[in-house]
Amino acid sequence: MTRCLIIATDGTITPTQLDTLEDFQKAVGGYIERIPFGPQCNAFVNEFGIPDGLPFNARASHLWHVLVPWCDDPLYGPVVIAGRFDEDGNNTDVPANFLGVE
């Protein structure tokens, strides 16, 4: 299991644990796309968030722009934050107390 945070479109941040590709897909509501989320994390978003009409995620978009300033696209739908990949390409836990959430 990978310790993650989910940033919902209403701005709430919920700690959770996800394991399989299907868990990540369920959390974002469809196919996932990985994006960098600062030096320690990856984020996973719905690959078709815009064409599927998912709601704008203001909080995740703002955090992404702060942590990765050259990325200025908006994010849509729920966003899952995990740690960077390990040497085998597996997800790692989001760093302890990332964004002030345990």
C-alpha positions, -999 to +999 in steps of 0.1 A: +000+000+000+012+035-008+004+064+015-012+092-006-032+124-003-063+131-024-070+167-031-107+169-039-122+196-062-137+213-031-102+218-017-103+191+010-072+170+015-077+134+026-050+109+035-055+075+021-037+043+010-038+031-025-022-001-039-031-010-075-034+008-107-072+003-104-071+020-070-054+051-085-078+051-114-108+049-091-095+077-070-093+101-100-123+087-118-106+072-149-073+067-167-044+083-148-017+106-160+014+113-138+026+148-134+056+161-113+044+177-081+076+193-067+109+176-060+096+149-037+062+139-052+043+128-082+006+136-088-019+115-106-048+131-124-076+120-147-061+119-182-094+130-197-104+155-170-110+184-194-128+166-221-149+147-196-160+180-180-145+173-145-146+203-122-116+226-119-094+218-089-083+252-077-063+241-047-043+214-065-037+238-094-024+265-071-001+241-053+012+226-086+020+261-099+039+269-066+058+237-065+064+234-103+064+270-116+069+262-152+037+241-153+008+265-155-020+243-169-051+240-147-059+206-130-094+191-132-110+165-110-095+149-079-057+148-077-037+120-059-003+129-045+022+102-038+060+101-034+084+098-063+090+064-079+116+042-064+144+025-084+120-002-095+094+022-108+070+017-079+051+045-061+065+055-027+047+071+002+040+108+001+065+124+025+054+125+061+035+157+069+035+169+032+012+199+030+008+197+068-013+165+066-003+134+084 
